[in-house]
Amino acid sequence: MLTDLIYFQVFFAGLCTGSFLNVIIYRFPNNLSIIKPRSFCPKCNTQLTWRENIPLLSWFVQRGKCKTCKTTISFKYPLIELLTGFLFIIFLKSSPSLYLSSSNLIINTSFGWVFLSLLICIAFIDIDCLWIPQGLVNFGFISGFLGLILISIIGNEFIDLIFLFKGVSYSLISFLIFEIFRRVAKYLFKKDAIGKGDSKLVAMLALWLGPIGTLFAVGFSYVFAAIYCFVGLSMNFLRYRQAIPFAPFISLGGLTVWFLGNEFIISKILRI
């Protein structure tokens, strides 16, 4: 039974993870190591003390400013920490389907946290740079494949090679289908309507969600993107034909499917 103490511990773990995700989101586009040096102010390059690096709390204590140079620290940093903390709690109740699912709560929760952390990084980097880092996508493939291996040997003496082959095959098929769709869109609109990295991201999702889950995730992503564009154009913070990052919507679609599960989504569709 999940107690309030466990929820608090999970939330704190999410805050700490979100603090590390901030490091990844800043350093990957700037081609910096995510390990060394210690956290520093991007403006004055002063390394932060442990008091200045406490997740969420330091930002509020310092009133959103660097203690040394007084430069304003973006609200994005505590936002990502808070978002990760709350999602860590929410994903305790996730219902992953098919490939990376297990009857073991610890396995489901651990993979859910890895999955959401990865997609948070990809989404925010794409928002900032309109770019999906290949290194993060590769990590998604590797961790997803290792997950397939772990799930395949649960209750078995040996690795289920057919199970692994299906997972990899569906990932490859998802990439090819989405890549064809991307190229057709480019031909019709005479320019890149979908980023090249999106096809790889969808292929990575297929390792985690399976073919049906990936189909749902992509479908949700277009619904979320359409709502965002409609609201953005209506409120004039988007311009007609303005390029927008699509990875955040794919990520949101993937997380939605991971949380709800294929069975729940299918049951709701059949009731319509």
C-alpha positions as protocol buffer text, in pm:
chain_id: "A"
residue {
  index: 1
  type: MET
  ca { x: 0 y: 0 z: 0 }
}
residue {
  index: 2
  type: LEU
  ca { x: 134 y: 339 z: -98 }
}
residue {
  index: 3
  type: THR
  ca { x: 161 y: 575 z: 200 }
}
residue {
  index: 4
  type: ASP
  ca { x: 202 y: 952 z: 215 }
}
residue {
  index: 5
  type: LEU
  ca { x: 568 y: 899 z: 309 }
}
residue {
  index: 6
  type: ILE
  ca { x: 629 y: 698 z: -7 }
}
residue {
  index: 7
  type: TYR
  ca { x: 464 y: 965 z: -218 }
}
residue {
  index: 8
  type: PHE
  ca { x: 687 y: 1228 z: -56 }
}
residue {
  index: 9
  type: GLN
  ca { x: 998 y: 1015 z: -118 }
}
residue {
  index: 10
  type: VAL
  ca { x: 898 y: 960 z: -480 }
}
residue {
  index: 11
  type: PHE
  ca { x: 829 y: 1331 z: -527 }
}
residue {
  index: 12
  type: PHE
  ca { x: 1171 y: 1419 z: -381 }
}
residue {
  index: 13
  type: ALA
  ca { x: 1336 y: 1161 z: -609 }
}
residue {
  index: 14
  type: GLY
  ca { x: 1156 y: 1324 z: -900 }
}
residue {
  index: 15
  type: LEU
  ca { x: 1280 y: 1669 z: -799 }
}
residue {
  index: 16
  type: CYS
  ca { x: 1640 y: 1544 z: -786 }
}
residue {
  index: 17
  type: THR
  ca { x: 1598 y: 1369 z: -1121 }
}
residue {
  index: 18
  type: GLY
  ca { x: 1448 y: 1686 z: -1269 }
}
residue {
  index: 19
  type: SER
  ca { x: 1753 y: 1879 z: -1150 }
}
residue {
  index: 20
  type: PHE
  ca { x: 1973 y: 1637 z: -1344 }
}
residue {
  index: 21
  type: LEU
  ca { x: 1745 y: 1659 z: -1647 }
}
residue {
  index: 22
  type: ASN
  ca { x: 1802 y: 2035 z: -1643 }
}
residue {
  index: 23
  type: VAL
  ca { x: 2174 y: 1964 z: -1677 }
}
residue {
  index: 24
  type: ILE
  ca { x: 2112 y: 1736 z: -1976 }
}
residue {
  index: 25
  type: ILE
  ca { x: 1873 y: 1983 z: -2142 }
}
residue {
  index: 26
  type: TYR
  ca { x: 2127 y: 2266 z: -2115 }
}
residue {
  index: 27
  type: ARG
  ca { x: 2447 y: 2076 z: -2193 }
}
residue {
  index: 28
  type: PHE
  ca { x: 2346 y: 1847 z: -2480 }
}
residue {
  index: 29
  type: PRO
  ca { x: 2277 y: 2132 z: -2728 }
}
residue {
  index: 30
  type: ASN
  ca { x: 2598 y: 2304 z: -2616 }
}
residue {
  index: 31
  type: ASN
  ca { x: 2804 y: 1988 z: -2667 }
}
residue {
  index: 32
  type: LEU
  ca { x: 2912 y: 1977 z: -2301 }
}
residue {
  index: 33
  type: SER
  ca { x: 2967 y: 1675 z: -2080 }
}
residue {
  index: 34
  type: ILE
  ca { x: 2673 y: 1596 z: -1854 }
}
residue {
  index: 35
  type: ILE
  ca { x: 2913 y: 1467 z: -1586 }
}
residue {
  index: 36
  type: LYS
  ca { x: 3187 y: 1729 z: -1560 }
}
residue {
  index: 37
  type: PRO
  ca { x: 3223 y: 2003 z: -1449 }
}
residue {
  index: 38
  type: ARG
  ca { x: 2986 y: 2055 z: -1158 }
}
residue {
  index: 39
  type: SER
  ca { x: 2676 y: 2267 z: -1212 }
}
residue {
  index: 40
  type: PHE
  ca { x: 2762 y: 2628 z: -1292 }
}
residue {
  index: 41
  type: CYS
  ca { x: 2596 y: 2957 z: -1379 }
}
residue {
  index: 42
  type: PRO
  ca { x: 2574 y: 2984 z: -1760 }
}
residue {
  index: 43
  type: LYS
  ca { x: 2635 y: 3361 z: -1737 }
}
residue {
  index: 44
  type: CYS
  ca { x: 2935 y: 3399 z: -1503 }
}
residue {
  index: 45
  type: ASN
  ca { x: 3052 y: 3032 z: -1510 }
}
residue {
  index: 46
  type: THR
  ca { x: 3075 y: 3024 z: -1130 }
}
residue {
  index: 47
  type: GLN
  ca { x: 3040 y: 2671 z: -998 }
}
residue {
  index: 48
  type: LEU
  ca { x: 2740 y: 2630 z: -771 }
}
residue {
  index: 49
  type: THR
  ca { x: 2774 y: 2525 z: -409 }
}
residue {
  index: 50
  type: TRP
  ca { x: 2547 y: 2255 z: -269 }
}
residue {
  index: 51
  type: ARG
  ca { x: 2331 y: 2527 z: -111 }
}
residue {
  index: 52
  type: GLU
  ca { x: 2275 y: 2681 z: -455 }
}
residue {
  index: 53
  type: ASN
  ca { x: 2197 y: 2344 z: -610 }
}
residue {
  index: 54
  type: ILE
  ca { x: 1911 y: 2215 z: -394 }
}
residue {
  index: 55
  type: PRO
  ca { x: 1625 y: 2120 z: -628 }
}
residue {
  index: 56
  type: LEU
  ca { x: 1344 y: 2375 z: -631 }
}
residue {
  index: 57
  type: LEU
  ca { x: 1434 y: 2525 z: -291 }
}
residue {
  index: 58
  type: SER
  ca { x: 1750 y: 2707 z: -406 }
}
residue {
  index: 59
  type: TRP
  ca { x: 1563 y: 2884 z: -686 }
}
residue {
  index: 60
  type: PHE
  ca { x: 1304 y: 3024 z: -445 }
}
residue {
  index: 61
  type: VAL
  ca { x: 1557 y: 3113 z: -172 }
}
residue {
  index: 62
  type: GLN
  ca { x: 1769 y: 3304 z: -427 }
}
residue {
  index: 63
  type: ARG
  ca { x: 1454 y: 3459 z: -577 }
}
residue {
  index: 64
  type: GLY
  ca { x: 1534 y: 3321 z: -919 }
}
residue {
  index: 65
  type: LYS
  ca { x: 1876 y: 3487 z: -946 }
}
residue {
  index: 66
  type: CYS
  ca { x: 2239 y: 3374 z: -949 }
}
residue {
  index: 67
  type: LYS
  ca { x: 2394 y: 3439 z: -610 }
}
residue {
  index: 68
  type: THR
  ca { x: 2718 y: 3565 z: -771 }
}
residue {
  index: 69
  type: CYS
  ca { x: 2624 y: 3772 z: -1078 }
}
residue {
  index: 70
  type: LYS
  ca { x: 2255 y: 3832 z: -996 }
}
residue {
  index: 71
  type: THR
  ca { x: 2151 y: 3714 z: -1343 }
}
residue {
  index: 72
  type: THR
  ca { x: 1792 y: 3595 z: -1359 }
}
residue {
  index: 73
  type: ILE
  ca { x: 1761 y: 3216 z: -1361 }
}
residue {
  index: 74
  type: SER
  ca { x: 1488 y: 3095 z: -1595 }
}
residue {
  index: 75
  type: PHE
  ca { x: 1168 y: 2966 z: -1435 }
}
residue {
  index: 76
  type: LYS
  ca { x: 1211 y: 2668 z: -1668 }
}
residue {
  index: 77
  type: TYR
  ca { x: 1451 y: 2508 z: -1418 }
}
residue {
  index: 78
  type: PRO
  ca { x: 1211 y: 2476 z: -1121 }
}
residue {
  index: 79
  type: LEU
  ca { x: 930 y: 2401 z: -1366 }
}
residue {
  index: 80
  type: ILE
  ca { x: 1110 y: 2094 z: -1500 }
}
residue {
  index: 81
  type: GLU
  ca { x: 1193 y: 1982 z: -1145 }
}
residue {
  index: 82
  type: LEU
  ca { x: 829 y: 2019 z: -1036 }
}
residue {
  index: 83
  type: LEU
  ca { x: 702 y: 1851 z: -1352 }
}
residue {
  index: 84
  type: THR
  ca { x: 933 y: 1555 z: -1303 }
}
residue {
  index: 85
  type: GLY
  ca { x: 842 y: 1526 z: -935 }
}
residue {
  index: 86
  type: PHE
  ca { x: 468 y: 1517 z: -1003 }
}
residue {
  index: 87
  type: LEU
  ca { x: 507 y: 1279 z: -1299 }
}
residue {
  index: 88
  type: PHE
  ca { x: 710 y: 1041 z: -1085 }
}
residue {
  index: 89
  type: ILE
  ca { x: 411 y: 1021 z: -849 }
}
residue {
  index: 90
  type: ILE
  ca { x: 156 y: 993 z: -1129 }
}
residue {
  index: 91
  type: PHE
  ca { x: 349 y: 715 z: -1301 }
}
residue {
  index: 92
  type: LEU
  ca { x: 328 y: 499 z: -990 }
}
residue {
  index: 93
  type: LYS
  ca { x: -19 y: 421 z: -1127 }
}
residue {
  index: 94
  type: SER
  ca { x: 83 y: 372 z: -1491 }
}
residue {
  index: 95
  type: SER
  ca { x: -47 y: 77 z: -1694 }
}
residue {
  index: 96
  type: PRO
  ca { x: 217 y: 2 z: -1960 }
}
residue {
  index: 97
  type: SER
  ca { x: 103 y: -240 z: -2226 }
}
residue {
  index: 98
  type: LEU
  ca { x: 261 y: -521 z: -2424 }
}
residue {
  index: 99
  type: TYR
  ca { x: 639 y: -512 z: -2451 }
}
residue {
  index: 100
  type: LEU
  ca { x: 773 y: -325 z: -2151 }
}
residue {
  index: 101
  type: SER
  ca { x: 505 y: -438 z: -1909 }
}
residue {
  index: 102
  type: SER
  ca { x: 535 y: -671 z: -1615 }
}
residue {
  index: 103
  type: SER
  ca { x: 338 y: -784 z: -1312 }
}
residue {
  index: 104
  type: ASN
  ca { x: 625 y: -645 z: -1103 }
}
residue {
  index: 105
  type: LEU
  ca { x: 544 y: -293 z: -978 }
}
residue {
  index: 106
  type: ILE
  ca { x: 912 y: -206 z: -931 }
}
residue {
  index: 107
  type: ILE
  ca { x: 995 y: -295 z: -1293 }
}
residue {
  index: 108
  type: ASN
  ca { x: 698 y: -104 z: -1433 }
}
residue {
  index: 109
  type: THR
  ca { x: 769 y: 200 z: -1219 }
}
residue {
  index: 110
  type: SER
  ca { x: 1143 y: 203 z: -1291 }
}
residue {
  index: 111
  type: PHE
  ca { x: 1093 y: 180 z: -1666 }
}
residue {
  index: 112
  type: GLY
  ca { x: 818 y: 441 z: -1648 }
}
residue {
  index: 113
  type: TRP
  ca { x: 1052 y: 685 z: -1476 }
}
residue {
  index: 114
  type: VAL
  ca { x: 1330 y: 623 z: -1729 }
}
residue {
  index: 115
  type: PHE
  ca { x: 1082 y: 665 z: -2013 }
}
residue {
  index: 116
  type: LEU
  ca { x: 934 y: 992 z: -1888 }
}
residue {
  index: 117
  type: SER
  ca { x: 1277 y: 1135 z: -1799 }
}
residue {
  index: 118
  type: LEU
  ca { x: 1403 y: 1060 z: -2149 }
}
residue {
  index: 119
  type: LEU
  ca { x: 1099 y: 1216 z: -2316 }
}
residue {
  index: 120
  type: ILE
  ca { x: 1112 y: 1525 z: -2094 }
}
residue {
  index: 121
  type: CYS
  ca { x: 1470 y: 1587 z: -2207 }
}
residue {
  index: 122
  type: ILE
  ca { x: 1388 y: 1532 z: -2574 }
}
residue {
  index: 123
  type: ALA
  ca { x: 1077 y: 1752 z: -2557 }
}
residue {
  index: 124
  type: PHE
  ca { x: 1243 y: 2051 z: -2391 }
}
residue {
  index: 125
  type: ILE
  ca { x: 1553 y: 2036 z: -2612 }
}
residue {
  index: 126
  type: ASP
  ca { x: 1329 y: 2032 z: -2919 }
}
residue {
  index: 127
  type: ILE
  ca { x: 1136 y: 2330 z: -2781 }
}
residue {
  index: 128
  type: ASP
  ca { x: 1459 y: 2525 z: -2731 }
}
residue {
  index: 129
  type: CYS
  ca { x: 1652 y: 2417 z: -3042 }
}
residue {
  index: 130
  type: LEU
  ca { x: 1410 y: 2246 z: -3285 }
}
residue {
  index: 131
  type: TRP
  ca { x: 1647 y: 1951 z: -3262 }
}
residue {
  index: 132
  type: ILE
  ca { x: 1625 y: 1596 z: -3127 }
}
residue {
  index: 133
  type: PRO
  ca { x: 1966 y: 1476 z: -3001 }
}
residue {
  index: 134
  type: GLN
  ca { x: 2067 y: 1145 z: -3155 }
}
residue {
  index: 135
  type: GLY
  ca { x: 2244 y: 1053 z: -2830 }
}
residue {
  index: 136
  type: LEU
  ca { x: 1918 y: 1063 z: -2634 }
}
residue {
  index: 137
  type: VAL
  ca { x: 1735 y: 864 z: -2901 }
}
residue {
  index: 138
  type: ASN
  ca { x: 2016 y: 606 z: -2892 }
}
residue {
  index: 139
  type: PHE
  ca { x: 1981 y: 585 z: -2514 }
}
residue {
  index: 140
  type: GLY
  ca { x: 1608 y: 526 z: -2564 }
}
residue {
  index: 141
  type: PHE
  ca { x: 1681 y: 242 z: -2806 }
}
residue {
  index: 142
  type: ILE
  ca { x: 1938 y: 83 z: -2576 }
}
residue {
  index: 143
  type: SER
  ca { x: 1731 y: 109 z: -2259 }
}
residue {
  index: 144
  type: GLY
  ca { x: 1421 y: -8 z: -2445 }
}
residue {
  index: 145
  type: PHE
  ca { x: 1605 y: -310 z: -2587 }
}
residue {
  index: 146
  type: LEU
  ca { x: 1747 y: -396 z: -2243 }
}
residue {
  index: 147
  type: GLY
  ca { x: 1392 y: -372 z: -2114 }
}
residue {
  index: 148
  type: LEU
  ca { x: 1278 y: -621 z: -2377 }
}
residue {
  index: 149
  type: ILE
  ca { x: 1550 y: -861 z: -2266 }
}
residue {
  index: 150
  type: LEU
  ca { x: 1453 y: -826 z: -1900 }
}
residue {
  index: 151
  type: ILE
  ca { x: 1082 y: -875 z: -1965 }
}
residue {
  index: 152
  type: SER
  ca { x: 1149 y: -1173 z: -2196 }
}
residue {
  index: 153
  type: ILE
  ca { x: 1345 y: -1369 z: -1934 }
}
residue {
  index: 154
  type: ILE
  ca { x: 1096 y: -1315 z: -1650 }
}
residue {
  index: 155
  type: GLY
  ca { x: 951 y: -1659 z: -1583 }
}
residue {
  index: 156
  type: ASN
  ca { x: 1174 y: -1818 z: -1849 }
}
residue {
  index: 157
  type: GLU
  ca { x: 1512 y: -1985 z: -1831 }
}
residue {
  index: 158
  type: PHE
  ca { x: 1636 y: -1828 z: -2153 }
}
residue {
  index: 159
  type: ILE
  ca { x: 1593 y: -1508 z: -2351 }
}
residue {
  index: 160
  type: ASP
  ca { x: 1291 y: -1523 z: -2582 }
}
residue {
  index: 161
  type: LEU
  ca { x: 1455 y: -1442 z: -2916 }
}
residue {
  index: 162
  type: ILE
  ca { x: 1122 y: -1435 z: -3102 }
}
residue {
  index: 163
  type: PHE
  ca { x: 993 y: -1175 z: -2855 }
}
residue {
  index: 164
  type: LEU
  ca { x: 1305 y: -963 z: -2911 }
}
residue {
  index: 165
  type: PHE
  ca { x: 1280 y: -1000 z: -3288 }
}
residue {
  index: 166
  type: LYS
  ca { x: 919 y: -881 z: -3285 }
}
residue {
  index: 167
  type: GLY
  ca { x: 1009 y: -577 z: -3078 }
}
residue {
  index: 168
  type: VAL
  ca { x: 1295 y: -475 z: -3306 }
}
residue {
  index: 169
  type: SER
  ca { x: 1091 y: -548 z: -3619 }
}
residue {
  index: 170
  type: TYR
  ca { x: 803 y: -329 z: -3508 }
}
residue {
  index: 171
  type: SER
  ca { x: 1050 y: -51 z: -3430 }
}
residue {
  index: 172
  type: LEU
  ca { x: 1197 y: -74 z: -3781 }
}
residue {
  index: 173
  type: ILE
  ca { x: 853 y: -87 z: -3942 }
}
residue {
  index: 174
  type: SER
  ca { x: 740 y: 218 z: -3743 }
}
residue {
  index: 175
  type: PHE
  ca { x: 1045 y: 410 z: -3863 }
}
residue {
  index: 176
  type: LEU
  ca { x: 985 y: 318 z: -4227 }
}
residue {
  index: 177
  type: ILE
  ca { x: 614 y: 409 z: -4216 }
}
residue {
  index: 178
  type: PHE
  ca { x: 672 y: 743 z: -4046 }
}
residue {
  index: 179
  type: GLU
  ca { x: 968 y: 820 z: -4273 }
}
residue {
  index: 180
  type: ILE
  ca { x: 753 y: 755 z: -4581 }
}
residue {
  index: 181
  type: PHE
  ca { x: 486 y: 980 z: -4433 }
}
residue {
  index: 182
  type: ARG
  ca { x: 750 y: 1248 z: -4369 }
}
residue {
  index: 183
  type: ARG
  ca { x: 878 y: 1232 z: -4727 }
}
residue {
  index: 184
  type: VAL
  ca { x: 526 y: 1246 z: -4873 }
}
residue {
  index: 185
  type: ALA
  ca { x: 454 y: 1553 z: -4660 }
}
residue {
  index: 186
  type: LYS
  ca { x: 777 y: 1713 z: -4783 }
}
residue {
  index: 187
  type: TYR
  ca { x: 678 y: 1647 z: -5145 }
}
residue {
  index: 188
  type: LEU
  ca { x: 328 y: 1790 z: -5097 }
}
residue {
  index: 189
  type: PHE
  ca { x: 433 y: 2102 z: -4905 }
}
residue {
  index: 190
  type: LYS
  ca { x: 763 y: 2153 z: -5094 }
}
residue {
  index: 191
  type: LYS
  ca { x: 953 y: 2173 z: -4763 }
}
residue {
  index: 192
  type: ASP
  ca { x: 1020 y: 1970 z: -4448 }
}
residue {
  index: 193
  type: ALA
  ca { x: 681 y: 1952 z: -4275 }
}
residue {
  index: 194
  type: ILE
  ca { x: 809 y: 1697 z: -4022 }
}
residue {
  index: 195
  type: GLY
  ca { x: 1158 y: 1686 z: -3875 }
}
residue {
  index: 196
  type: LYS
  ca { x: 1396 y: 1402 z: -3962 }
}
residue {
  index: 197
  type: GLY
  ca { x: 1445 y: 1320 z: -3595 }
}
residue {
  index: 198
  type: ASP
  ca { x: 1073 y: 1256 z: -3546 }
}
residue {
  index: 199
  type: SER
  ca { x: 1091 y: 930 z: -3744 }
}
residue {
  index: 200
  type: LYS
  ca { x: 1368 y: 803 z: -3516 }
}
residue {
  index: 201
  type: LEU
  ca { x: 1174 y: 912 z: -3208 }
}
residue {
  index: 202
  type: VAL
  ca { x: 867 y: 720 z: -3325 }
}
residue {
  index: 203
  type: ALA
  ca { x: 1083 y: 413 z: -3391 }
}
residue {
  index: 204
  type: MET
  ca { x: 1222 y: 440 z: -3039 }
}
residue {
  index: 205
  type: LEU
  ca { x: 870 y: 464 z: -2895 }
}
residue {
  index: 206
  type: ALA
  ca { x: 780 y: 139 z: -3074 }
}
residue {
  index: 207
  type: LEU
  ca { x: 1034 y: -49 z: -2860 }
}
residue {
  index: 208
  type: TRP
  ca { x: 861 y: 80 z: -2548 }
}
residue {
  index: 209
  type: LEU
  ca { x: 496 y: 80 z: -2653 }
}
residue {
  index: 210
  type: GLY
  ca { x: 464 y: -187 z: -2922 }
}
residue {
  index: 211
  type: PRO
  ca { x: 287 y: -130 z: -3256 }
}
residue {
  index: 212
  type: ILE
  ca { x: -63 y: -57 z: -3123 }
}
residue {
  index: 213
  type: GLY
  ca { x: 68 y: 171 z: -2850 }
}
residue {
  index: 214
  type: THR
  ca { x: 284 y: 359 z: -3100 }
}
residue {
  index: 215
  type: LEU
  ca { x: -15 y: 406 z: -3329 }
}
residue {
  index: 216
  type: PHE
  ca { x: -213 y: 551 z: -3040 }
}
residue {
  index: 217
  type: ALA
  ca { x: 82 y: 771 z: -2936 }
}
residue {
  index: 218
  type: VAL
  ca { x: 120 y: 920 z: -3284 }
}
residue {
  index: 219
  type: GLY
  ca { x: -256 y: 972 z: -3307 }
}
residue {
  index: 220
  type: PHE
  ca { x: -262 y: 1152 z: -2972 }
}
residue {
  index: 221
  type: SER
  ca { x: 37 y: 1362 z: -3076 }
}
residue {
  index: 222
  type: TYR
  ca { x: -147 y: 1502 z: -3378 }
}
residue {
  index: 223
  type: VAL
  ca { x: -453 y: 1575 z: -3166 }
}
residue {
  index: 224
  type: PHE
  ca { x: -240 y: 1760 z: -2909 }
}
residue {
  index: 225
  type: ALA
  ca { x: -55 y: 1947 z: -3185 }
}
residue {
  index: 226
  type: ALA
  ca { x: -380 y: 2046 z: -3354 }
}
residue {
  index: 227
  type: ILE
  ca { x: -521 y: 2182 z: -3027 }
}
residue {
  index: 228
  type: TYR
  ca { x: -199 y: 2375 z: -2961 }
}
residue {
  index: 229
  type: CYS
  ca { x: -199 y: 2526 z: -3312 }
}
residue {
  index: 230
  type: PHE
  ca { x: -567 y: 2618 z: -3293 }
}
residue {
  index: 231
  type: VAL
  ca { x: -524 y: 2791 z: -2957 }
}
residue {
  index: 232
  type: GLY
  ca { x: -195 y: 2951 z: -3066 }
}
residue {
  index: 233
  type: LEU
  ca { x: -338 y: 3096 z: -3386 }
}
residue {
  index: 234
  type: SER
  ca { x: -652 y: 3211 z: -3204 }
}
residue {
  index: 235
  type: MET
  ca { x: -451 y: 3391 z: -2936 }
}
residue {
  index: 236
  type: ASN
  ca { x: -186 y: 3520 z: -3179 }
}
residue {
  index: 237
  type: PHE
  ca { x: 119 y: 3364 z: -3014 }
}
residue {
  index: 238
  type: LEU
  ca { x: 165 y: 3149 z: -3325 }
}
residue {
  index: 239
  type: ARG
  ca { x: 194 y: 3268 z: -3684 }
}
residue {
  index: 240
  type: TYR
  ca { x: 55 y: 3093 z: -3989 }
}
residue {
  index: 241
  type: ARG
  ca { x: 312 y: 2845 z: -4130 }
}
residue {
  index: 242
  type: GLN
  ca { x: 536 y: 2898 z: -3826 }
}
residue {
  index: 243
  type: ALA
  ca { x: 760 y: 2597 z: -3754 }
}
residue {
  index: 244
  type: ILE
  ca { x: 681 y: 2432 z: -3423 }
}
residue {
  index: 245
  type: PRO
  ca { x: 864 y: 2149 z: -3242 }
}
residue {
  index: 246
  type: PHE
  ca { x: 678 y: 1820 z: -3281 }
}
residue {
  index: 247
  type: ALA
  ca { x: 879 y: 1606 z: -3037 }
}
residue {
  index: 248
  type: PRO
  ca { x: 691 y: 1749 z: -2735 }
}
residue {
  index: 249
  type: PHE
  ca { x: 361 y: 1627 z: -2880 }
}
residue {
  index: 250
  type: ILE
  ca { x: 504 y: 1284 z: -2969 }
}
residue {
  index: 251
  type: SER
  ca { x: 646 y: 1264 z: -2616 }
}
residue {
  index: 252
  type: LEU
  ca { x: 314 y: 1364 z: -2461 }
}
residue {
  index: 253
  type: GLY
  ca { x: 136 y: 1106 z: -2675 }
}
residue {
  index: 254
  type: GLY
  ca { x: 384 y: 837 z: -2570 }
}
residue {
  index: 255
  type: LEU
  ca { x: 351 y: 921 z: -2202 }
}
residue {
  index: 256
  type: THR
  ca { x: -30 y: 921 z: -2231 }
}
residue {
  index: 257
  type: VAL
  ca { x: -30 y: 571 z: -2379 }
}
residue {
  index: 258
  type: TRP
  ca { x: 224 y: 444 z: -2123 }
}
residue {
  index: 259
  type: PHE
  ca { x: 11 y: 577 z: -1838 }
}
residue {
  index: 260
  type: LEU
  ca { x: -331 y: 465 z: -1962 }
}
residue {
  index: 261
  type: GLY
  ca { x: -237 y: 139 z: -2135 }
}
residue {
  index: 262
  type: ASN
  ca { x: -364 y: 0 z: -2464 }
}
residue {
  index: 263
  type: GLU
  ca { x: -651 y: -193 z: -2307 }
}
residue {
  index: 264
  type: PHE
  ca { x: -799 y: 116 z: -2142 }
}
residue {
  index: 265
  type: ILE
  ca { x: -774 y: 322 z: -2462 }
}
residue {
  index: 266
  type: ILE
  ca { x: -927 y: 47 z: -2675 }
}
residue {
  index: 267
  type: SER
  ca { x: -1213 y: 1 z: -2429 }
}
residue {
  index: 268
  type: LYS
  ca { x: -1293 y: 374 z: -2444 }
}
residue {
  index: 269
  type: ILE
  ca { x: -1279 y: 376 z: -2824 }
}
residue {
  index: 270
  type: LEU
  ca { x: -1519 y: 80 z: -2846 }
}
residue {
  index: 271
  type: ARG
  ca { x: -1769 y: 266 z: -2628 }
}
residue {
  index: 272
  type: ILE
  ca { x: -1783 y: 565 z: -2863 }
}
